Amino acid sequence: MNVRLKQIRLDSGKTIKEVAAALGMTTSAYAHYEQGRREPSIDILKKICIYFSVSADYVIGLED
């Protein structure tokens, strides 16, 4: 999941700081998701999917 989160962000041209602010969390909290140190809750995953217009199945690796 962490690799996909980073790739989605890079493809969108956003910084970690921009994404974190849009999702209402600290930069370090979002960075931990991309680094694989933490996994987002269902609520945060939903916000990420809405923000980037991607499916949860894509983010968690169930589809390409």
PDBQT receptor file of N, H, CA, C and O in Angstrom, charges set to zero:
ATOM      1  N   MET A   1       0.819  -1.189   0.000  1.00  0.00    +0.000 N 
ATOM      2  CA  MET A   1       0.000   0.000   0.000  1.00  0.00    +0.000 C 
ATOM      3  C   MET A   1       0.865   1.256   0.000  1.00  0.00    +0.000 C 
ATOM      4  O   MET A   1       0.549   2.224  -0.693  1.00  0.00    +0.000 OA
ATOM      5  N   ASN A   2       1.946   1.251   0.765  1.00  0.00    +0.000 N 
ATOM      6  H   ASN A   2       2.202   0.466   1.328  1.00  0.00    +0.000 HD
ATOM      7  CA  ASN A   2       2.758   2.453   0.883  1.00  0.00    +0.000 C 
ATOM      8  C   ASN A   2       3.357   2.879  -0.459  1.00  0.00    +0.000 C 
ATOM      9  O   ASN A   2       3.452   4.073  -0.743  1.00  0.00    +0.000 OA
ATOM     10  N   VAL A   3       3.761   1.913  -1.282  1.00  0.00    +0.000 N 
ATOM     11  H   VAL A   3       3.684   0.943  -1.051  1.00  0.00    +0.000 HD
ATOM     12  CA  VAL A   3       4.329   2.249  -2.589  1.00  0.00    +0.000 C 
ATOM     13  C   VAL A   3       3.276   2.911  -3.466  1.00  0.00    +0.000 C 
ATOM     14  O   VAL A   3       3.561   3.880  -4.169  1.00  0.00    +0.000 OA
ATOM     15  N   ARG A   4       2.073   2.388  -3.420  1.00  0.00    +0.000 N 
ATOM     16  H   ARG A   4       1.842   1.600  -2.848  1.00  0.00    +0.000 HD
ATOM     17  CA  ARG A   4       0.993   2.978  -4.236  1.00  0.00    +0.000 C 
ATOM     18  C   ARG A   4       0.632   4.374  -3.749  1.00  0.00    +0.000 C 
ATOM     19  O   ARG A   4       0.386   5.268  -4.559  1.00  0.00    +0.000 OA
ATOM     20  N   LEU A   5       0.598   4.567  -2.444  1.00  0.00    +0.000 N 
ATOM     21  H   LEU A   5       0.799   3.841  -1.787  1.00  0.00    +0.000 HD
ATOM     22  CA  LEU A   5       0.294   5.898  -1.927  1.00  0.00    +0.000 C 
ATOM     23  C   LEU A   5       1.314   6.914  -2.417  1.00  0.00    +0.000 C 
ATOM     24  O   LEU A   5       0.952   8.012  -2.840  1.00  0.00    +0.000 OA
ATOM     25  N   LYS A   6       2.568   6.553  -2.362  1.00  0.00    +0.000 N 
ATOM     26  H   LYS A   6       2.862   5.661  -2.018  1.00  0.00    +0.000 HD
ATOM     27  CA  LYS A   6       3.619   7.467  -2.822  1.00  0.00    +0.000 C 
ATOM     28  C   LYS A   6       3.494   7.724  -4.317  1.00  0.00    +0.000 C 
ATOM     29  O   LYS A   6       3.621   8.865  -4.762  1.00  0.00    +0.000 OA
ATOM     30  N   GLN A   7       3.245   6.676  -5.097  1.00  0.00    +0.000 N 
ATOM     31  H   GLN A   7       3.141   5.750  -4.736  1.00  0.00    +0.000 HD
ATOM     32  CA  GLN A   7       3.148   6.843  -6.544  1.00  0.00    +0.000 C 
ATOM     33  C   GLN A   7       1.948   7.703  -6.930  1.00  0.00    +0.000 C 
ATOM     34  O   GLN A   7       2.052   8.543  -7.824  1.00  0.00    +0.000 OA
ATOM     35  N   ILE A   8       0.818   7.501  -6.271  1.00  0.00    +0.000 N 
ATOM     36  H   ILE A   8       0.734   6.818  -5.545  1.00  0.00    +0.000 HD
ATOM     37  CA  ILE A   8      -0.367   8.318  -6.540  1.00  0.00    +0.000 C 
ATOM     38  C   ILE A   8      -0.061   9.785  -6.263  1.00  0.00    +0.000 C 
ATOM     39  O   ILE A   8      -0.423  10.665  -7.043  1.00  0.00    +0.000 OA
ATOM     40  N   ARG A   9       0.603  10.033  -5.152  1.00  0.00    +0.000 N 
ATOM     41  H   ARG A   9       0.897   9.317  -4.518  1.00  0.00    +0.000 HD
ATOM     42  CA  ARG A   9       0.942  11.416  -4.799  1.00  0.00    +0.000 C 
ATOM     43  C   ARG A   9       1.902  12.028  -5.809  1.00  0.00    +0.000 C 
ATOM     44  O   ARG A   9       1.700  13.158  -6.255  1.00  0.00    +0.000 OA
ATOM     45  N   LEU A  10       2.940  11.290  -6.170  1.00  0.00    +0.000 N 
ATOM     46  H   LEU A  10       3.103  10.373  -5.808  1.00  0.00    +0.000 HD
ATOM     47  CA  LEU A  10       3.904  11.809  -7.140  1.00  0.00    +0.000 C 
ATOM     48  C   LEU A  10       3.251  12.060  -8.499  1.00  0.00    +0.000 C 
ATOM     49  O   LEU A  10       3.531  13.065  -9.151  1.00  0.00    +0.000 OA
ATOM     50  N   ASP A  11       2.383  11.146  -8.918  1.00  0.00    +0.000 N 
ATOM     51  H   ASP A  11       2.156  10.329  -8.388  1.00  0.00    +0.000 HD
ATOM     52  CA  ASP A  11       1.681  11.316 -10.193  1.00  0.00    +0.000 C 
ATOM     53  C   ASP A  11       0.791  12.557 -10.196  1.00  0.00    +0.000 C 
ATOM     54  O   ASP A  11       0.575  13.176 -11.238  1.00  0.00    +0.000 OA
ATOM     55  N   SER A  12       0.282  12.911  -9.023  1.00  0.00    +0.000 N 
ATOM     56  H   SER A  12       0.457  12.408  -8.177  1.00  0.00    +0.000 HD
ATOM     57  CA  SER A  12      -0.592  14.082  -8.935  1.00  0.00    +0.000 C 
ATOM     58  C   SER A  12       0.196  15.387  -8.810  1.00  0.00    +0.000 C 
ATOM     59  O   SER A  12      -0.366  16.476  -8.923  1.00  0.00    +0.000 OA
ATOM     60  N   GLY A  13       1.508  15.261  -8.575  1.00  0.00    +0.000 N 
ATOM     61  H   GLY A  13       1.965  14.377  -8.483  1.00  0.00    +0.000 HD
ATOM     62  CA  GLY A  13       2.337  16.454  -8.438  1.00  0.00    +0.000 C 
ATOM     63  C   GLY A  13       2.204  17.155  -7.098  1.00  0.00    +0.000 C 
ATOM     64  O   GLY A  13       2.566  18.323  -6.965  1.00  0.00    +0.000 OA
ATOM     65  N   LYS A  14       1.691  16.453  -6.114  1.00  0.00    +0.000 N 
ATOM     66  H   LYS A  14       1.396  15.504  -6.222  1.00  0.00    +0.000 HD
ATOM     67  CA  LYS A  14       1.492  17.024  -4.777  1.00  0.00    +0.000 C 
ATOM     68  C   LYS A  14       2.656  16.680  -3.858  1.00  0.00    +0.000 C 
ATOM     69  O   LYS A  14       3.330  15.665  -4.029  1.00  0.00    +0.000 OA
ATOM     70  N   THR A  15       2.871  17.545  -2.889  1.00  0.00    +0.000 N 
ATOM     71  H   THR A  15       2.324  18.370  -2.750  1.00  0.00    +0.000 HD
ATOM     72  CA  THR A  15       3.862  17.258  -1.852  1.00  0.00    +0.000 C 
ATOM     73  C   THR A  15       3.176  16.551  -0.691  1.00  0.00    +0.000 C 
ATOM     74  O   THR A  15       1.951  16.572  -0.573  1.00  0.00    +0.000 OA
ATOM     75  N   ILE A  16       3.973  15.932   0.156  1.00  0.00    +0.000 N 
ATOM     76  H   ILE A  16       4.968  15.916   0.060  1.00  0.00    +0.000 HD
ATOM     77  CA  ILE A  16       3.414  15.289   1.349  1.00  0.00    +0.000 C 
ATOM     78  C   ILE A  16       2.694  16.336   2.194  1.00  0.00    +0.000 C 
ATOM     79  O   ILE A  16       1.626  16.068   2.744  1.00  0.00    +0.000 OA
ATOM     80  N   LYS A  17       3.273  17.514   2.296  1.00  0.00    +0.000 N 
ATOM     81  H   LYS A  17       4.140  17.732   1.849  1.00  0.00    +0.000 HD
ATOM     82  CA  LYS A  17       2.676  18.584   3.090  1.00  0.00    +0.000 C 
ATOM     83  C   LYS A  17       1.300  18.983   2.552  1.00  0.00    +0.000 C 
ATOM     84  O   LYS A  17       0.369  19.195   3.329  1.00  0.00    +0.000 OA
ATOM     85  N   GLU A  18       1.170  19.085   1.238  1.00  0.00    +0.000 N 
ATOM     86  H   GLU A  18       1.926  18.913   0.607  1.00  0.00    +0.000 HD
ATOM     87  CA  GLU A  18      -0.114  19.449   0.623  1.00  0.00    +0.000 C 
ATOM     88  C   GLU A  18      -1.179  18.380   0.882  1.00  0.00    +0.000 C 
ATOM     89  O   GLU A  18      -2.318  18.696   1.226  1.00  0.00    +0.000 OA
ATOM     90  N   VAL A  19      -0.799  17.133   0.714  1.00  0.00    +0.000 N 
ATOM     91  H   VAL A  19       0.126  16.876   0.435  1.00  0.00    +0.000 HD
ATOM     92  CA  VAL A  19      -1.752  16.034   0.921  1.00  0.00    +0.000 C 
ATOM     93  C   VAL A  19      -2.170  15.972   2.382  1.00  0.00    +0.000 C 
ATOM     94  O   VAL A  19      -3.355  15.846   2.690  1.00  0.00    +0.000 OA
ATOM     95  N   ALA A  20      -1.208  16.060   3.270  1.00  0.00    +0.000 N 
ATOM     96  H   ALA A  20      -0.245  16.162   3.020  1.00  0.00    +0.000 HD
ATOM     97  CA  ALA A  20      -1.511  16.005   4.703  1.00  0.00    +0.000 C 
ATOM     98  C   ALA A  20      -2.466  17.118   5.103  1.00  0.00    +0.000 C 
ATOM     99  O   ALA A  20      -3.418  16.888   5.848  1.00  0.00    +0.000 OA
ATOM    100  N   ALA A  21      -2.215  18.312   4.614  1.00  0.00    +0.000 N 
ATOM    101  H   ALA A  21      -1.441  18.499   4.009  1.00  0.00    +0.000 HD
ATOM    102  CA  ALA A  21      -3.088  19.447   4.943  1.00  0.00    +0.000 C 
ATOM    103  C   ALA A  21      -4.506  19.220   4.417  1.00  0.00    +0.000 C 
ATOM    104  O   ALA A  21      -5.483  19.502   5.111  1.00  0.00    +0.000 OA
ATOM    105  N   ALA A  22      -4.611  18.717   3.201  1.00  0.00    +0.000 N 
ATOM    106  H   ALA A  22      -3.818  18.489   2.637  1.00  0.00    +0.000 HD
ATOM    107  CA  ALA A  22      -5.929  18.462   2.611  1.00  0.00    +0.000 C 
ATOM    108  C   ALA A  22      -6.694  17.386   3.377  1.00  0.00    +0.000 C 
ATOM    109  O   ALA A  22      -7.923  17.410   3.435  1.00  0.00    +0.000 OA
ATOM    110  N   LEU A  23      -5.961  16.447   3.961  1.00  0.00    +0.000 N 
ATOM    111  H   LEU A  23      -4.962  16.427   3.914  1.00  0.00    +0.000 HD
ATOM    112  CA  LEU A  23      -6.599  15.358   4.704  1.00  0.00    +0.000 C 
ATOM    113  C   LEU A  23      -6.776  15.679   6.184  1.00  0.00    +0.000 C 
ATOM    114  O   LEU A  23      -7.374  14.901   6.926  1.00  0.00    +0.000 OA
ATOM    115  N   GLY A  24      -6.250  16.838   6.611  1.00  0.00    +0.000 N 
ATOM    116  H   GLY A  24      -5.765  17.470   6.008  1.00  0.00    +0.000 HD
ATOM    117  CA  GLY A  24      -6.412  17.251   8.005  1.00  0.00    +0.000 C 
ATOM    118  C   GLY A  24      -5.538  16.501   8.977  1.00  0.00    +0.000 C 
ATOM    119  O   GLY A  24      -5.965  16.187  10.088  1.00  0.00    +0.000 OA
ATOM    120  N   MET A  25      -4.310  16.207   8.569  1.00  0.00    +0.000 N 
ATOM    121  H   MET A  25      -3.963  16.462   7.667  1.00  0.00    +0.000 HD
ATOM    122  CA  MET A  25      -3.388  15.494   9.460  1.00  0.00    +0.000 C 
ATOM    123  C   MET A  25      -2.010  16.127   9.375  1.00  0.00    +0.000 C 
ATOM    124  O   MET A  25      -1.761  16.995   8.539  1.00  0.00    +0.000 OA
ATOM    125  N   THR A  26      -1.129  15.685  10.241  1.00  0.00    +0.000 N 
ATOM    126  H   THR A  26      -1.331  14.980  10.920  1.00  0.00    +0.000 HD
ATOM    127  CA  THR A  26       0.227  16.219  10.211  1.00  0.00    +0.000 C 
ATOM    128  C   THR A  26       0.995  15.612   9.040  1.00  0.00    +0.000 C 
ATOM    129  O   THR A  26       0.663  14.543   8.529  1.00  0.00    +0.000 OA
ATOM    130  N   THR A  27       2.027  16.334   8.642  1.00  0.00    +0.000 N 
ATOM    131  H   THR A  27       2.298  17.203   9.057  1.00  0.00    +0.000 HD
ATOM    132  CA  THR A  27       2.883  15.850   7.564  1.00  0.00    +0.000 C 
ATOM    133  C   THR A  27       3.527  14.529   7.947  1.00  0.00    +0.000 C 
ATOM    134  O   THR A  27       3.611  13.617   7.124  1.00  0.00    +0.000 OA
ATOM    135  N   SER A  28       3.982  14.417   9.184  1.00  0.00    +0.000 N 
ATOM    136  H   SER A  28       3.914  15.157   9.853  1.00  0.00    +0.000 HD
ATOM    137  CA  SER A  28       4.643  13.180   9.599  1.00  0.00    +0.000 C 
ATOM    138  C   SER A  28       3.675  12.003   9.626  1.00  0.00    +0.000 C 
ATOM    139  O   SER A  28       4.071  10.879   9.318  1.00  0.00    +0.000 OA
ATOM    140  N   ALA A  29       2.427  12.235   9.986  1.00  0.00    +0.000 N 
ATOM    141  H   ALA A  29       2.106  13.148  10.236  1.00  0.00    +0.000 HD
ATOM    142  CA  ALA A  29       1.444  11.146   9.994  1.00  0.00    +0.000 C 
ATOM    143  C   ALA A  29       1.249  10.597   8.579  1.00  0.00    +0.000 C 
ATOM    144  O   ALA A  29       1.237   9.382   8.377  1.00  0.00    +0.000 OA
ATOM    145  N   TYR A  30       1.097  11.488   7.608  1.00  0.00    +0.000 N 
ATOM    146  H   TYR A  30       1.107  12.474   7.772  1.00  0.00    +0.000 HD
ATOM    147  CA  TYR A  30       0.925  11.015   6.232  1.00  0.00    +0.000 C 
ATOM    148  C   TYR A  30       2.204  10.360   5.718  1.00  0.00    +0.000 C 
ATOM    149  O   TYR A  30       2.147   9.348   5.020  1.00  0.00    +0.000 OA
ATOM    150  N   ALA A  31       3.338  10.925   6.056  1.00  0.00    +0.000 N 
ATOM    151  H   ALA A  31       3.384  11.747   6.623  1.00  0.00    +0.000 HD
ATOM    152  CA  ALA A  31       4.619  10.349   5.627  1.00  0.00    +0.000 C 
ATOM    153  C   ALA A  31       4.771   8.920   6.143  1.00  0.00    +0.000 C 
ATOM    154  O   ALA A  31       5.324   8.068   5.448  1.00  0.00    +0.000 OA
ATOM    155  N   HIS A  32       4.290   8.653   7.345  1.00  0.00    +0.000 N 
ATOM    156  H   HIS A  32       3.841   9.345   7.910  1.00  0.00    +0.000 HD
ATOM    157  CA  HIS A  32       4.367   7.298   7.900  1.00  0.00    +0.000 C 
ATOM    158  C   HIS A  32       3.574   6.304   7.058  1.00  0.00    +0.000 C 
ATOM    159  O   HIS A  32       3.967   5.143   6.949  1.00  0.00    +0.000 OA
ATOM    160  N   TYR A  33       2.470   6.737   6.465  1.00  0.00    +0.000 N 
ATOM    161  H   TYR A  33       2.151   7.681   6.553  1.00  0.00    +0.000 HD
ATOM    162  CA  TYR A  33       1.708   5.853   5.575  1.00  0.00    +0.000 C 
ATOM    163  C   TYR A  33       2.538   5.512   4.343  1.00  0.00    +0.000 C 
ATOM    164  O   TYR A  33       2.589   4.353   3.931  1.00  0.00    +0.000 OA
ATOM    165  N   GLU A  34       3.186   6.510   3.756  1.00  0.00    +0.000 N 
ATOM    166  H   GLU A  34       3.144   7.452   4.091  1.00  0.00    +0.000 HD
ATOM    167  CA  GLU A  34       3.996   6.275   2.566  1.00  0.00    +0.000 C 
ATOM    168  C   GLU A  34       5.248   5.453   2.874  1.00  0.00    +0.000 C 
ATOM    169  O   GLU A  34       5.743   4.731   2.009  1.00  0.00    +0.000 OA
ATOM    170  N   GLN A  35       5.753   5.556   4.081  1.00  0.00    +0.000 N 
ATOM    171  H   GLN A  35       5.350   6.142   4.785  1.00  0.00    +0.000 HD
ATOM    172  CA  GLN A  35       6.947   4.811   4.475  1.00  0.00    +0.000 C 
ATOM    173  C   GLN A  35       6.619   3.397   4.945  1.00  0.00    +0.000 C 
ATOM    174  O   GLN A  35       7.528   2.600   5.179  1.00  0.00    +0.000 OA
ATOM    175  N   GLY A  36       5.352   3.081   5.085  1.00  0.00    +0.000 N 
ATOM    176  H   GLY A  36       4.614   3.728   4.895  1.00  0.00    +0.000 HD
ATOM    177  CA  GLY A  36       4.949   1.762   5.538  1.00  0.00    +0.000 C 
ATOM    178  C   GLY A  36       5.078   1.566   7.040  1.00  0.00    +0.000 C 
ATOM    179  O   GLY A  36       5.006   0.438   7.528  1.00  0.00    +0.000 OA
ATOM    180  N   ARG A  37       5.266   2.649   7.772  1.00  0.00    +0.000 N 
ATOM    181  H   ARG A  37       5.325   3.565   7.376  1.00  0.00    +0.000 HD
ATOM    182  CA  ARG A  37       5.378   2.553   9.237  1.00  0.00    +0.000 C 
ATOM    183  C   ARG A  37       4.014   2.397   9.900  1.00  0.00    +0.000 C 
ATOM    184  O   ARG A  37       3.897   1.811  10.976  1.00  0.00    +0.000 OA
ATOM    185  N   ARG A  38       2.990   2.927   9.246  1.00  0.00    +0.000 N 
ATOM    186  H   ARG A  38       3.085   3.404   8.372  1.00  0.00    +0.000 HD
ATOM    187  CA  ARG A  38       1.611   2.841   9.750  1.00  0.00    +0.000 C 
ATOM    188  C   ARG A  38       0.693   2.582   8.576  1.00  0.00    +0.000 C 
ATOM    189  O   ARG A  38       1.040   2.858   7.428  1.00  0.00    +0.000 OA
ATOM    190  N   GLU A  39      -0.493   2.044   8.874  1.00  0.00    +0.000 N 
ATOM    191  H   GLU A  39      -0.775   1.820   9.807  1.00  0.00    +0.000 HD
ATOM    192  CA  GLU A  39      -1.516   1.883   7.857  1.00  0.00    +0.000 C 
ATOM    193  C   GLU A  39      -2.690   2.787   8.206  1.00  0.00    +0.000 C 
ATOM    194  O   GLU A  39      -3.061   2.910   9.374  1.00  0.00    +0.000 OA
ATOM    195  N   PRO A  40      -3.269   3.415   7.197  1.00  0.00    +0.000 N 
ATOM    196  CA  PRO A  40      -4.385   4.325   7.473  1.00  0.00    +0.000 C 
ATOM    197  C   PRO A  40      -5.629   3.577   7.946  1.00  0.00    +0.000 C 
ATOM    198  O   PRO A  40      -5.876   2.435   7.559  1.00  0.00    +0.000 OA
ATOM    199  N   SER A  41      -6.394   4.245   8.781  1.00  0.00    +0.000 N 
ATOM    200  H   SER A  41      -6.193   5.173   9.095  1.00  0.00    +0.000 HD
ATOM    201  CA  SER A  41      -7.691   3.692   9.185  1.00  0.00    +0.000 C 
ATOM    202  C   SER A  41      -8.613   3.700   7.964  1.00  0.00    +0.000 C 
ATOM    203  O   SER A  41      -8.298   4.303   6.938  1.00  0.00    +0.000 OA
ATOM    204  N   ILE A  42      -9.728   3.039   8.088  1.00  0.00    +0.000 N 
ATOM    205  H   ILE A  42      -9.984   2.549   8.922  1.00  0.00    +0.000 HD
ATOM    206  CA  ILE A  42     -10.703   3.021   6.994  1.00  0.00    +0.000 C 
ATOM    207  C   ILE A  42     -11.149   4.443   6.659  1.00  0.00    +0.000 C 
ATOM    208  O   ILE A  42     -11.287   4.784   5.484  1.00  0.00    +0.000 OA
ATOM    209  N   ASP A  43     -11.373   5.268   7.666  1.00  0.00    +0.000 N 
ATOM    210  H   ASP A  43     -11.261   4.991   8.620  1.00  0.00    +0.000 HD
ATOM    211  CA  ASP A  43     -11.798   6.649   7.426  1.00  0.00    +0.000 C 
ATOM    212  C   ASP A  43     -10.735   7.439   6.664  1.00  0.00    +0.000 C 
ATOM    213  O   ASP A  43     -11.063   8.187   5.742  1.00  0.00    +0.000 OA
ATOM    214  N   ILE A  44      -9.487   7.282   7.035  1.00  0.00    +0.000 N 
ATOM    215  H   ILE A  44      -9.221   6.674   7.783  1.00  0.00    +0.000 HD
ATOM    216  CA  ILE A  44      -8.406   7.982   6.345  1.00  0.00    +0.000 C 
ATOM    217  C   ILE A  44      -8.237   7.429   4.933  1.00  0.00    +0.000 C 
ATOM    218  O   ILE A  44      -8.024   8.194   3.992  1.00  0.00    +0.000 OA
ATOM    219  N   LEU A  45      -8.327   6.115   4.775  1.00  0.00    +0.000 N 
ATOM    220  H   LEU A  45      -8.500   5.493   5.539  1.00  0.00    +0.000 HD
ATOM    221  CA  LEU A  45      -8.234   5.515   3.450  1.00  0.00    +0.000 C 
ATOM    222  C   LEU A  45      -9.318   6.077   2.535  1.00  0.00    +0.000 C 
ATOM    223  O   LEU A  45      -9.064   6.370   1.367  1.00  0.00    +0.000 OA
ATOM    224  N   LYS A  46     -10.501   6.220   3.063  1.00  0.00    +0.000 N 
ATOM    225  H   LYS A  46     -10.708   5.981   4.012  1.00  0.00    +0.000 HD
ATOM    226  CA  LYS A  46     -11.616   6.785   2.294  1.00  0.00    +0.000 C 
ATOM    227  C   LYS A  46     -11.294   8.214   1.855  1.00  0.00    +0.000 C 
ATOM    228  O   LYS A  46     -11.531   8.579   0.704  1.00  0.00    +0.000 OA
ATOM    229  N   LYS A  47     -10.755   9.018   2.769  1.00  0.00    +0.000 N 
ATOM    230  H   LYS A  47     -10.562   8.721   3.704  1.00  0.00    +0.000 HD
ATOM    231  CA  LYS A  47     -10.383  10.399   2.429  1.00  0.00    +0.000 C 
ATOM    232  C   LYS A  47      -9.306  10.432   1.356  1.00  0.00    +0.000 C 
ATOM    233  O   LYS A  47      -9.358  11.254   0.440  1.00  0.00    +0.000 OA
ATOM    234  N   ILE A  48      -8.329   9.536   1.470  1.00  0.00    +0.000 N 
ATOM    235  H   ILE A  48      -8.287   8.869   2.214  1.00  0.00    +0.000 HD
ATOM    236  CA  ILE A  48      -7.254   9.459   0.478  1.00  0.00    +0.000 C 
ATOM    237  C   ILE A  48      -7.832   9.121  -0.897  1.00  0.00    +0.000 C 
ATOM    238  O   ILE A  48      -7.469   9.737  -1.899  1.00  0.00    +0.000 OA
ATOM    239  N   CYS A  49      -8.722   8.151  -0.936  1.00  0.00    +0.000 N 
ATOM    240  H   CYS A  49      -9.017   7.650  -0.122  1.00  0.00    +0.000 HD
ATOM    241  CA  CYS A  49      -9.331   7.736  -2.204  1.00  0.00    +0.000 C 
ATOM    242  C   CYS A  49     -10.138   8.859  -2.836  1.00  0.00    +0.000 C 
ATOM    243  O   CYS A  49     -10.077   9.067  -4.048  1.00  0.00    +0.000 OA
ATOM    244  N   ILE A  50     -10.881   9.570  -2.033  1.00  0.00    +0.000 N 
ATOM    245  H   ILE A  50     -10.931   9.401  -1.049  1.00  0.00    +0.000 HD
ATOM    246  CA  ILE A  50     -11.666  10.699  -2.546  1.00  0.00    +0.000 C 
ATOM    247  C   ILE A  50     -10.734  11.799  -3.036  1.00  0.00    +0.000 C 
ATOM    248  O   ILE A  50     -10.942  12.353  -4.115  1.00  0.00    +0.000 OA
ATOM    249  N   TYR A  51      -9.720  12.116  -2.261  1.00  0.00    +0.000 N 
ATOM    250  H   TYR A  51      -9.551  11.666  -1.385  1.00  0.00    +0.000 HD
ATOM    251  CA  TYR A  51      -8.793  13.185  -2.619  1.00  0.00    +0.000 C 
ATOM    252  C   TYR A  51      -8.090  12.909  -3.947  1.00  0.00    +0.000 C 
ATOM    253  O   TYR A  51      -7.961  13.805  -4.780  1.00  0.00    +0.000 OA
ATOM    254  N   PHE A  52      -7.639  11.677  -4.144  1.00  0.00    +0.000 N 
ATOM    255  H   PHE A  52      -7.744  10.949  -3.467  1.00  0.00    +0.000 HD
ATOM    256  CA  PHE A  52      -6.902  11.338  -5.357  1.00  0.00    +0.000 C 
ATOM    257  C   PHE A  52      -7.785  10.730  -6.455  1.00  0.00    +0.000 C 
ATOM    258  O   PHE A  52      -7.289  10.417  -7.537  1.00  0.00    +0.000 OA
ATOM    259  N   SER A  53      -9.073  10.562  -6.191  1.00  0.00    +0.000 N 
ATOM    260  H   SER A  53      -9.476  10.817  -5.312  1.00  0.00    +0.000 HD
ATOM    261  CA  SER A  53     -10.013   9.958  -7.145  1.00  0.00    +0.000 C 
ATOM    262  C   SER A  53      -9.549   8.572  -7.606  1.00  0.00    +0.000 C 
ATOM    263  O   SER A  53      -9.489   8.280  -8.800  1.00  0.00    +0.000 OA
ATOM    264  N   VAL A  54      -9.225   7.740  -6.631  1.00  0.00    +0.000 N 
ATOM    265  H   VAL A  54      -9.274   7.978  -5.661  1.00  0.00    +0.000 HD
ATOM    266  CA  VAL A  54      -8.837   6.352  -6.906  1.00  0.00    +0.000 C 
ATOM    267  C   VAL A  54      -9.662   5.432  -6.017  1.00  0.00    +0.000 C 
ATOM    268  O   VAL A  54     -10.233   5.858  -5.014  1.00  0.00    +0.000 OA
ATOM    269  N   SER A  55      -9.713   4.160  -6.407  1.00  0.00    +0.000 N 
ATOM    270  H   SER A  55      -9.250   3.814  -7.223  1.00  0.00    +0.000 HD
ATOM    271  CA  SER A  55     -10.473   3.205  -5.600  1.00  0.00    +0.000 C 
ATOM    272  C   SER A  55      -9.612   2.670  -4.462  1.00  0.00    +0.000 C 
ATOM    273  O   SER A  55      -8.385   2.642  -4.552  1.00  0.00    +0.000 OA
ATOM    274  N   ALA A  56     -10.267   2.253  -3.408  1.00  0.00    +0.000 N 
ATOM    275  H   ALA A  56     -11.264   2.276  -3.334  1.00  0.00    +0.000 HD
ATOM    276  CA  ALA A  56      -9.562   1.631  -2.285  1.00  0.00    +0.000 C 
ATOM    277  C   ALA A  56      -8.916   0.323  -2.744  1.00  0.00    +0.000 C 
ATOM    278  O   ALA A  56      -7.833  -0.029  -2.278  1.00  0.00    +0.000 OA
ATOM    279  N   ASP A  57      -9.573  -0.393  -3.652  1.00  0.00    +0.000 N 
ATOM    280  H   ASP A  57     -10.453  -0.107  -4.030  1.00  0.00    +0.000 HD
ATOM    281  CA  ASP A  57      -8.995  -1.632  -4.175  1.00  0.00    +0.000 C 
ATOM    282  C   ASP A  57      -7.648  -1.361  -4.840  1.00  0.00    +0.000 C 
ATOM    283  O   ASP A  57      -6.716  -2.154  -4.699  1.00  0.00    +0.000 OA
ATOM    284  N   TYR A  58      -7.542  -0.252  -5.560  1.00  0.00    +0.000 N 
ATOM    285  H   TYR A  58      -8.298   0.392  -5.674  1.00  0.00    +0.000 HD
ATOM    286  CA  TYR A  58      -6.268   0.098  -6.184  1.00  0.00    +0.000 C 
ATOM    287  C   TYR A  58      -5.213   0.410  -5.125  1.00  0.00    +0.000 C 
ATOM    288  O   TYR A  58      -4.086  -0.078  -5.200  1.00  0.00    +0.000 OA
ATOM    289  N   VAL A  59      -5.585   1.219  -4.144  1.00  0.00    +0.000 N 
ATOM    290  H   VAL A  59      -6.501   1.615  -4.083  1.00  0.00    +0.000 HD
ATOM    291  CA  VAL A  59      -4.623   1.637  -3.123  1.00  0.00    +0.000 C 
ATOM    292  C   VAL A  59      -4.087   0.436  -2.349  1.00  0.00    +0.000 C 
ATOM    293  O   VAL A  59      -2.894   0.370  -2.055  1.00  0.00    +0.000 OA
ATOM    294  N   ILE A  60      -4.953  -0.503  -2.022  1.00  0.00    +0.000 N 
ATOM    295  H   ILE A  60      -5.923  -0.450  -2.261  1.00  0.00    +0.000 HD
ATOM    296  CA  ILE A  60      -4.488  -1.642  -1.210  1.00  0.00    +0.000 C 
ATOM    297  C   ILE A  60      -3.942  -2.782  -2.066  1.00  0.00    +0.000 C 
ATOM    298  O   ILE A  60      -3.519  -3.804  -1.527  1.00  0.00    +0.000 OA
ATOM    299  N   GLY A  61      -3.942  -2.624  -3.393  1.00  0.00    +0.000 N 
ATOM    300  H   GLY A  61      -4.285  -1.793  -3.831  1.00  0.00    +0.000 HD
ATOM    301  CA  GLY A  61      -3.297  -3.582  -4.270  1.00  0.00    +0.000 C 
ATOM    302  C   GLY A  61      -4.158  -4.717  -4.783  1.00  0.00    +0.000 C 
ATOM    303  O   GLY A  61      -3.633  -5.712  -5.282  1.00  0.00    +0.000 OA
ATOM    304  N   LEU A  62      -5.464  -4.589  -4.672  1.00  0.00    +0.000 N 
ATOM    305  H   LEU A  62      -5.891  -3.781  -4.267  1.00  0.00    +0.000 HD
ATOM    306  CA  LEU A  62      -6.343  -5.639  -5.182  1.00  0.00    +0.000 C 
ATOM    307  C   LEU A  62      -6.590  -5.529  -6.678  1.00  0.00    +0.000 C 
ATOM    308  O   LEU A  62      -7.010  -6.495  -7.316  1.00  0.00    +0.000 OA
ATOM    309  N   GLU A  63      -6.331  -4.357  -7.236  1.00  0.00    +0.000 N 
ATOM    310  H   GLU A  63      -5.989  -3.572  -6.718  1.00  0.00    +0.000 HD
ATOM    311  CA  GLU A  63      -6.468  -4.164  -8.689  1.00  0.00    +0.000 C 
ATOM    312  C   GLU A  63      -5.369  -3.241  -9.168  1.00  0.00    +0.000 C 
ATOM    313  O   GLU A  63      -4.790  -2.474  -8.397  1.00  0.00    +0.000 OA
ATOM    314  N   ASP A  64      -5.095  -3.333 -10.454  1.00  0.00    +0.000 N 
ATOM    315  H   ASP A  64      -5.565  -3.955 -11.080  1.00  0.00    +0.000 HD
ATOM    316  CA  ASP A  64      -4.062  -2.489 -11.057  1.00  0.00    +0.000 C 
ATOM    317  C   ASP A  64      -4.670  -1.295 -11.757  1.00  0.00    +0.000 C 
ATOM    318  O   ASP A  64      -3.945  -0.476 -12.322  1.00  0.00    +0.000 OA
TER     319      ASP A  64
